[in-house]
Amino acid sequence: MQNYKKVFLAAAVTLAFSAGAMAENLKMGIEAAYPPFNNKDASGNVVGFDKEIGDALCAKMKVECTVVTSDWDGIIPALNAKKFDFLISSMSITDERKQAVDFTEPYYSNKLQFIAPKNVDFKTDKASLKGKIIGAQRATLAGTWLEDNIGDDITIKLYDTQENAYLDLTSGRLDGILADKYVNYEWLKSDAGKSYEFKGDPVEESDKIGIAVRKNDPIRDKLNTALKEIVADGTYKKINDKYFPFSIY
């Protein structure tokens, strides 16, 4: 009986240790097609602002994290199917998405703004946009804004990735693009984007970006705590300054 108790106790300790070890490994979901926030380098490694913020949060939570990539269209279903534990991929916090997932506090704020060729008189009021072909990434706040506000007056073309929208713009298939200002900011600095510019004022000033988790998952509180810590100790600013000459927090 004594030996049986020892074996049982050893098995229980091993089981508890294994469960603890498992809890120390988390997966973060990222689209990896939205530079400078998330994309892949020449070696196929996921890089970008989202990835570095995710790594910093994991370090604060004292957990090992690995990246799982997912197409944007299916990224929330993938989270809820437990393909990864949290989603840090520049996702706007919206009431519609809150029905499917929970969000942390915002980890940065964005704006929506049009871009178009520099040599074109491109006004952004509804009357001036009438009849134009405008692109946006599918299932984004930009696409929703176009549909809700000027969908009856323009032709909207939606794309699976932001990069494909830019390709159609440079090919002359689009008159302009509506997207997150800081994503457009990065692209306008590239060779492909040097002949384009921001047009008009931002049409949406309060685009709050959060980390998505499954409903009622306690990891949300841990991520919020870690976010406060990386802001307080300067880690967030260090990452921010690597990508932008201004604060996006």
C-alpha positions in Angstrom: 0.0 0.0 0.0 2.9 2.3 0.9 4.5 1.8 -2.5 1.2 2.3 -4.2 0.8 5.7 -2.5 4.3 6.7 -3.5 3.7 5.8 -7.1 0.4 7.6 -7.1 1.9 10.7 -5.6 4.8 10.6 -8.1 2.3 10.3 -11.0 0.3 13.2 -9.6 3.3 15.4 -9.2 4.4 14.6 -12.8 1.0 15.3 -14.1 0.9 18.7 -12.3 4.3 19.6 -13.5 3.3 18.7 -17.1 0.2 20.8 -16.9 2.2 23.7 -15.5 4.8 23.3 -18.3 2.0 23.3 -20.9 0.6 26.5 -19.4 4.0 28.2 -19.9 3.8 27.8 -23.7 1.4 30.0 -25.6 0.7 30.6 -29.3 0.0 34.1 -30.8 -1.9 34.4 -34.0 -0.6 36.9 -36.6 -1.6 37.5 -40.3 1.9 38.2 -41.4 0.9 40.3 -44.4 0.4 43.8 -43.0 3.7 45.7 -42.8 5.1 47.3 -40.8 2.9 45.7 -38.2 3.3 42.1 -39.3 4.9 40.4 -42.3 7.6 38.0 -43.1 11.3 38.7 -43.8 13.4 37.2 -46.6 14.0 34.0 -44.5 10.2 33.5 -43.9 10.3 34.6 -40.2 7.4 36.7 -38.9 8.5 40.2 -38.0 7.0 43.6 -37.3 5.5 45.8 -34.6 2.8 43.3 -33.6 5.3 40.5 -33.3 7.7 42.5 -31.2 4.9 43.8 -28.9 3.7 40.2 -28.6 7.2 39.0 -27.7 7.5 41.7 -25.0 4.2 40.8 -23.5 5.1 37.1 -23.4 8.4 38.0 -21.6 6.5 40.0 -19.0 4.1 37.1 -18.5 7.1 34.8 -18.2 5.8 32.4 -20.9 7.3 31.0 -24.1 5.4 32.1 -27.1 5.4 30.9 -30.7 3.8 32.4 -33.8 0.9 30.8 -35.7 0.1 32.6 -39.0 -3.5 32.8 -40.4 -5.2 34.3 -43.4 -7.0 37.5 -42.3 -10.5 36.3 -43.4 -10.4 33.3 -41.0 -8.3 34.7 -38.2 -11.1 35.0 -35.6 -12.5 31.6 -36.3 -9.0 30.2 -36.0 -8.7 31.8 -32.6 -12.0 30.4 -31.4 -10.9 27.0 -32.8 -7.9 27.2 -30.5 -5.3 27.3 -33.2 -3.7 30.0 -31.0 -4.2 31.5 -27.6 -4.3 35.2 -28.4 -4.5 37.3 -31.6 -2.1 40.2 -32.0 -2.5 41.3 -35.6 -3.5 45.0 -35.7 -7.2 44.2 -35.2 -9.6 47.1 -34.7 -11.9 46.8 -31.7 -15.5 46.9 -33.0 -18.9 46.0 -31.5 -19.4 43.3 -34.1 -16.1 41.6 -33.3 -16.9 41.9 -29.5 -19.7 39.4 -30.1 -17.2 36.7 -31.1 -14.1 37.5 -29.0 -12.9 39.6 -26.0 -10.3 42.4 -26.4 -7.6 43.7 -24.2 -7.1 47.4 -23.7 -5.9 49.1 -26.9 -2.2 48.6 -27.6 -2.2 51.4 -30.2 -4.5 53.8 -31.9 -4.9 54.3 -35.7 -6.8 56.4 -38.2 -8.3 55.7 -41.6 -7.1 57.9 -44.5 -7.2 57.8 -48.3 -4.2 57.6 -50.5 -4.1 58.3 -54.3 -1.6 59.4 -56.9 0.2 62.7 -56.2 -0.6 64.1 -59.6 -4.4 63.6 -59.2 -6.8 66.1 -57.7 -8.4 63.6 -55.3 -11.0 65.2 -52.9 -12.4 63.0 -50.3 -15.9 64.4 -49.8 -18.8 62.2 -50.8 -19.7 64.2 -54.0 -16.1 64.2 -55.3 -15.7 60.5 -54.7 -18.8 59.6 -56.6 -18.1 57.1 -59.5 -14.5 56.3 -58.3 -13.1 52.8 -57.7 -11.8 52.6 -54.1 -9.9 49.6 -52.7 -9.6 48.3 -49.1 -8.7 45.1 -47.4 -11.6 42.7 -46.8 -13.1 42.4 -43.3 -11.4 45.5 -42.1 -12.7 48.8 -40.6 -11.7 50.5 -43.8 -13.9 48.2 -45.9 -16.8 48.6 -43.5 -16.5 52.4 -43.5 -16.6 52.5 -47.3 -19.7 50.3 -47.4 -21.5 52.1 -44.7 -20.7 55.7 -45.7 -20.3 55.9 -49.5 -21.0 52.4 -50.8 -23.9 53.7 -53.0 -21.7 56.3 -54.7 -18.5 54.4 -55.5 -17.3 51.0 -56.6 -15.6 49.2 -53.7 -13.0 46.5 -54.4 -12.0 44.4 -51.4 -8.8 42.4 -51.2 -7.6 39.4 -49.2 -4.4 41.3 -48.3 -3.4 45.0 -48.1 -0.5 44.2 -50.4 -2.8 43.1 -53.2 -4.8 46.4 -52.9 -1.5 48.3 -53.3 -0.7 46.2 -56.4 -4.0 47.1 -58.0 -3.5 50.8 -57.2 -0.1 50.9 -58.9 -1.6 49.0 -61.8 -4.2 51.7 -62.3 -7.1 49.5 -61.4 -8.0 51.7 -58.5 -8.5 55.5 -58.1 -7.5 55.3 -54.4 -7.3 53.2 -51.3 -8.7 53.6 -47.8 -6.6 52.0 -45.1 -5.0 52.4 -41.7 -2.9 55.6 -41.8 0.2 53.9 -40.3 0.1 51.1 -42.8 -0.3 53.6 -45.7 2.5 55.7 -44.1 4.9 52.8 -44.4 3.9 51.9 -48.0 4.3 55.6 -49.1 7.9 55.4 -48.1 8.6 52.5 -50.4 9.7 52.6 -54.0 6.2 51.4 -55.1 4.5 54.1 -53.1 6.7 57.1 -53.8 4.2 58.5 -56.5 1.3 58.4 -54.1 0.3 60.5 -51.1 -2.3 61.0 -48.4 -5.5 62.7 -49.5 -7.8 64.8 -47.3 -8.1 64.4 -43.5 -8.6 61.0 -41.8 -12.2 59.9 -42.1 -12.0 57.9 -38.8 -9.9 59.3 -35.9 -10.6 56.7 -33.2 -9.6 53.3 -34.5 -8.5 51.5 -31.4 -6.4 48.3 -31.9 -6.6 45.5 -29.4 -5.4 41.9 -28.8 -8.2 39.4 -29.2 -8.8 36.4 -26.9 -11.5 33.8 -26.6 -14.6 34.8 -24.7 -14.0 34.9 -20.9 -10.4 33.7 -21.2 -8.4 34.9 -18.1 -5.4 35.5 -20.4 -7.0 38.8 -21.2 -6.2 40.2 -17.7 -2.6 38.9 -17.9 -2.1 40.6 -21.2 -3.5 43.9 -19.9 -1.2 43.8 -16.9 1.8 43.0 -19.2 0.8 45.8 -21.5 0.8 48.3 -18.6 4.3 47.1 -17.6 5.9 47.4 -21.0 4.5 50.9 -21.3 5.8 51.9 -17.8 9.3 50.5 -18.2 10.0 52.0 -21.7 9.9 48.7 -23.6 6.8 49.8 -25.6 8.5 53.2 -26.6 11.6 51.4 -27.7 9.6 49.2 -30.1 7.5 52.1 -31.2 10.5 54.2 -32.0 12.0 51.4 -34.2 9.0 51.7 -36.5 7.6 55.3 -36.2 9.1 58.7 -35.5 6.0 59.5 -33.4 4.0 57.7 -30.7 1.1 55.5 -31.8 0.1 54.3 -28.3 
